[in-house]
Amino acid sequence: MKRLIFILLSSLLLLLSGCGREPDKTFLVSAVCFENKEGKILVTAEYISVSDTDVKEGYTAKTASIEAEGVSAAVSRLSGDMTKVLSFSHCAVVMLGKNLTAQNTRDVLSFLKNEEISLSATLVCVDDASVLNAETDSNLSTGYALVSLLKSRGELFGYGTHTKIYEISTARKQKTNIFAIPYVTLKDKKLSADGMMLYLDDTPRLKLDTKESIYYAMARNVYEGGMIEIEDRVEKQKATKIKEKEQEKDNLTLSSNIESEEIKNELEAFINEMQRKGIYLFSSHGFKNIKIEGESPD
Amino acid sequence: MEKIRDYSNVTLGTNIDKNLQLIKDIFSKDTVLRNKRIGTGLGFSCVVLYFDGMVNVELINQAIVRPLVLAKNGNTAKSREQFVAEDLLYAGEVKVTSKVGDMLSGMLYGDSLLLIENCKNALVINTKGWRTRGISEPQDERVLQGPREGFDEAAMFNLALIRRKLLTPDFCSEMLRLGRRTDTVVFICYLDSLVDKGLLKELKKRLKKIDIDGILDTNYINELIRDRKGSLFKTSGTTERPDIVAARLLEGRIAVIVDGTPVVMTLPYLFSENFQSDEDYYINYKIASSARIIRMVCFFLAVTVPAFFMALVRFHFELLPTAFAISVAESRGGVPFSALSESLLLIFIFEILRETGLRMPQSVGHALSIVGGLVIGQAAVDAKIISAPMLIAVALAGISGLMVPRLKAAVFYLRIIFVLLASVMGVFGILIGWTITLIHILSITSLGVSSTISLSNPTSQGLKDIFYRSSWVKMRERPIFTRKNIIRKK
């Protein structure tokens, strides 16, 4: 009896040992772009192709695209057309085309939740998938080069690091229903990320330049410190914290640990301008005037 | 099967020639039996019989032949054999017996047999004198610090080496003979005041049940008396060092010495002993403790690394850093085997290299390691037969396995089982594997004592020689299975 169980278990183990995926039988997707093309979804994937033979050792980044009615269908068709299985496990960047509708954006974000794609992948907004053809100094792929670029800009200016899929999901759940992701364009065939795209109700609403992006990050309490240009000089600003202090009729008073009066005034102006455009950066909104006091929050 | 004739109830007659012929007939096909007739100065003759090569001939001449030839006065009230044994011979140990069985077993163990004219009894005289290898440092248990003497193949000599360490009348040794055809001498040693009598009784009971043609090494006994016969883990300790045996006896354990092998078995055996080194107790306890922790980590690595790598590559590829993931995919490109076949192949190749290195002469072994490990490994990677990351994973596991030689068998089999489990279920397979392994380890017993008794009955003292080695100042108690006389140091 013991022998029979042993033989059965061993056979089962050996039969099932074919499960799993061999790494050389997959294409690693480094970036994926979703666009709206005449009502259909156009998916473009940048993947790393590893040589199967030792004739020419190494790897190259290639792109492939396909369009379909929906997001899932497009990705499935794209995978089906490839010679190897597409693996999204190392996808570093998810690009949302500027022309995606609110429903398209929602479809993409819900698709990302179900796919094997890492929730720590960065979301960016692009004009179109041509960004993936940028010339970069990275020897891997445009997707990974873009992540490095965003990271270095984030470290320099203190914003942009909170744009991972799970962070955007959290932001979308808040009452304000706004989120901002880096806006990446091509400038002279090179990647450029000089600002953020602000989404309101899952629709790209407003393009923020670098300075506005910094103030947006401050207002959303995700600013981590960096360089800010004030007129002709550059000021170093530590991480900030904004706190709602007092509400009185149409007025909202905020407290902040920002020491520079100029930065404080500019931030105040930015927040009020956003209010006027109907973009409420705080959970309690509907105020005509927002003021920032210089007290440090706890 | 042809039965061995039983001589235990056969006795001698009074005719010396017939008695001599009886012995000669028994060993008619043995070419090394020697006999020498001695005409004594007392008017009767004797015959001394022995096996050439097993006795000290000089001792026979001086202690038996010379006093018999030179004897002059033989008028005493004692019987002739009593007189010869007690008043004439210079030998240290003389036994008077009438049973042929006793005579044969004595002769076969290096004693001389003295047949006396007109006597029904003969004398079995201790004249053991075979050549031994002598004291040398055991090759597998080398230490940088501490005693360097090791056992050899003579049980008596080994017993003496232990006794030299334990100068106390409390040290007991009991002799028994095992093996239908080899009639091997086996000693059970213990310290009477420390040993658990129940364990001693259990060991004797199991030894008595042994019915086998021959006992040529301690492992014969080990396999016949062990608790979990199918387990991959050891249930008895083995050593070639007298200091280790003495230390274990001082912890209330029992030692089994088998004639013909330098390996001495100690019981009961705790699982933590797999991670102990002979040197642990001769060097600073802090260094010994760190080395012990490293050995435990190495056991874990030796079993898990190839399986974990397999799981990462096939099921949890997203856990690998991107650059490394691409490097793995790149190195796997062109390799004709699946990751599973590749890892199993490498594990077998590593075992072949290790085994060959062990069996080869030392100088050739080194060359083989270089050729096998470096040249063939590099060539195989370049030829895309295997991938470099898998080679590194298996090599790391292999080298880690060498740190725990007492778990050699367990590591080898577990490594393969874990690789198979990981290839089916990924990291979950490894978790399942470890869960089952840990349950098994907790269920192992040695001579009825749980091999993890210090963990199942944890005490602050009991844990001081498990995961680390505490200083002698703090280790006041013996292991818990000693049950009585637990205080080691006040």
Chai-1 contact restraints between the chains, C-beta under 6 A:
chainA,res_idxA,chainB,res_idxB,connection_type,confidence,min_distance_angstrom,max_distance_angstrom,comment,restraint_id
A,L13,B,L420,contact,1.0,0.0,6.0,A-B,restraint_1
A,L16,B,V424,contact,1.0,0.0,6.0,A-B,restraint_2
A,S17,B,L340,contact,1.0,0.0,6.0,A-B,restraint_3
A,S17,B,L420,contact,1.0,0.0,6.0,A-B,restraint_4
A,S17,B,S423,contact,1.0,0.0,6.0,A-B,restraint_5
A,S17,B,V424,contact,1.0,0.0,6.0,A-B,restraint_6
A,G20,B,R314,contact,1.0,0.0,6.0,A-B,restraint_7
A,G20,B,F315,contact,1.0,0.0,6.0,A-B,restraint_8
A,P23,B,V313,contact,1.0,0.0,6.0,A-B,restraint_9
A,P23,B,V328,contact,1.0,0.0,6.0,A-B,restraint_10
A,P23,B,A329,contact,1.0,0.0,6.0,A-B,restraint_11
A,P23,B,R332,contact,1.0,0.0,6.0,A-B,restraint_12
A,D24,B,A329,contact,1.0,0.0,6.0,A-B,restraint_13
A,D24,B,R332,contact,1.0,0.0,6.0,A-B,restraint_14
A,D24,B,G333,contact,1.0,0.0,6.0,A-B,restraint_15
A,I48,B,I326,contact,1.0,0.0,6.0,A-B,restraint_16
A,V50,B,A329,contact,1.0,0.0,6.0,A-B,restraint_17
A,V50,B,E330,contact,1.0,0.0,6.0,A-B,restraint_18
A,V50,B,G333,contact,1.0,0.0,6.0,A-B,restraint_19
A,S51,B,G333,contact,1.0,0.0,6.0,A-B,restraint_20
A,D52,B,G333,contact,1.0,0.0,6.0,A-B,restraint_21
A,D52,B,G334,contact,1.0,0.0,6.0,A-B,restraint_22
A,T53,B,G334,contact,1.0,0.0,6.0,A-B,restraint_23
A,D54,B,G334,contact,1.0,0.0,6.0,A-B,restraint_24
A,D54,B,K384,contact,1.0,0.0,6.0,A-B,restraint_25
A,Y59,B,E330,contact,1.0,0.0,6.0,A-B,restraint_26
A,S89,B,F317,contact,1.0,0.0,6.0,A-B,restraint_27
A,S89,B,E318,contact,1.0,0.0,6.0,A-B,restraint_28
A,H90,B,T322,contact,1.0,0.0,6.0,A-B,restraint_29
A,H90,B,A325,contact,1.0,0.0,6.0,A-B,restraint_30
A,S118,B,E318,contact,1.0,0.0,6.0,A-B,restraint_31
